[in-house]
Amino acid sequence: MVVLVVVQLVAFCVVAHGLSSSSSSSSQNNRLFLDQQEAMARQAAHEEAVFGGTERELVVPKAVRVAASKVKRGSGFAGGRQSPAEKEAAARAKVLAREGVLKMPGLGRDTAAKLRAAVLSEIDEAREAVKLRPETSMSRFHAREEQKLRSFVLLPLRRDEGLDDPIVSATAELLGEGTPLGDLYEKLCGPEAVLYDFYGLRTEPGSFRQPIHSDTPFQRVPPLYASFVALQDVDLDMGPTTFLPGTHTETDARLDFDVGMLDGRRDAMLAKAKPKFALLEAGDLVIFDMRVLHFGAANHPDKGATRIFLNLTFRNPRANADNLGHIPCIRPGFVNRFTLRDIRCQLKSDAPFDRAGTGLPPLSPAARIERQARVA
Ligand SMILES: *[C@@H]1O[C@H](CO)[C@@H](O)[C@H](O)[C@H]1NC(C)=O
């Protein structure tokens, strides 16, 4: 049974990340890809039926709202007694420890809109680059080929758009000194937290509901905390991400889900699961412990709309990094390169990430000559 679940999850991850998408050359691979997609669609439809309309909206818990209302932003963590900002981060960390997921403010509407435009430009640039050099697709789209309905675009840390660089502004608003998310990550993982994923996620109308899954296998110390920021409003038709709160630890319910597929325990567990979907306004953020069960709902083919998210993950340096089950979704040159402390330090400087480079691999000598010839 366990083997069956594992095989299924591996198949899911491969399809989800488009790793088997280079199948154009082999009809057999293509067949396998389609079979996997069909099996996933069947499973997702089954899970939807088992929920039977028990999904509810994910809301900001009252204790967190109260703690947040007492903070004068920018006051930071004071030494000695707990400051209001520390109490706010502690209230959030407590919810996250209990539920495995938490909604909170991320970006202002204006920053979110500017970042959305920047992510769309990055997608255009990546498409151009990959058209010329298909072998660079992995370092641009985290896949051998960009998928039509759902793709990742790996982002730079700055776009050289002068002082108002939209990526730098967004990073400053999210992680800079005294920000709620930055303070929360510091509380959860300490200043040595490692930036692990950094990308834009695009889903289009017609993209499927995913089967329920977690992004990293269980270990006692939470290894990865993922955040995603909506860069436009996300309504029910756009496939809100849906969570099964409390399933990030080894509870009986989680065990039923993991090993009860064939004897009905999984379905019984799902029928009682109290799923929560994340309806979001532009700029809203959801942070989750990547051990928690969740899925992306379908983006409706007619009533849906293009959905862009900024996703970022930090790895907890106190956890075991050997078995994360999740390849870093970040430009290759940025893998294990920045801690939260580094990022905060950069954001305080005059030219944040000025010397970070693009994070893309250098062109091969042959490619460089070819490009020079093209430019000349
Ligand atoms: C990225 O964001 C999307 C938002 O829809 C979410 O479903 C997904 O789980 C996130 N993944 C990670 C690794 O953060």
The ligand as a MOL file (V3000), in Angstrom:
LIG
                    3D

  0  0  0     0  0            999 V3000
M  V30 BEGIN CTAB
M  V30 COUNTS 14 14 0 0 0
M  V30 BEGIN ATOM
M  V30 1 C 3.2260 27.9940 -5.0270 0
M  V30 2 O 2.0350 28.7140 -5.0400 0
M  V30 3 C 0.8870 28.0240 -5.3660 0
M  V30 4 C -0.2270 29.0210 -5.3560 0
M  V30 5 O -1.2950 28.5380 -6.0000 0
M  V30 6 C 0.6570 26.8650 -4.4320 0
M  V30 7 O -0.4240 26.1040 -4.8540 0
M  V30 8 C 1.8860 26.0020 -4.4140 0
M  V30 9 O 1.7160 24.9740 -3.4730 0
M  V30 10 C 3.0840 26.8260 -4.0750 0
M  V30 11 N 4.2180 25.9470 -4.0940 0
M  V30 12 C 5.2850 26.1440 -3.3770 0
M  V30 13 C 6.3540 25.1070 -3.4440 0
M  V30 14 O 5.4230 27.1250 -2.7100 0
M  V30 END ATOM
M  V30 BEGIN BOND
M  V30 1 1 1 2
M  V30 2 1 1 10
M  V30 3 1 2 3
M  V30 4 1 3 4
M  V30 5 1 3 6
M  V30 6 1 4 5
M  V30 7 1 6 7
M  V30 8 1 6 8
M  V30 9 1 8 9
M  V30 10 1 8 10
M  V30 11 1 10 11
M  V30 12 1 11 12
M  V30 13 1 12 13
M  V30 14 2 12 14
M  V30 END BOND
M  V30 END CTAB
M  END
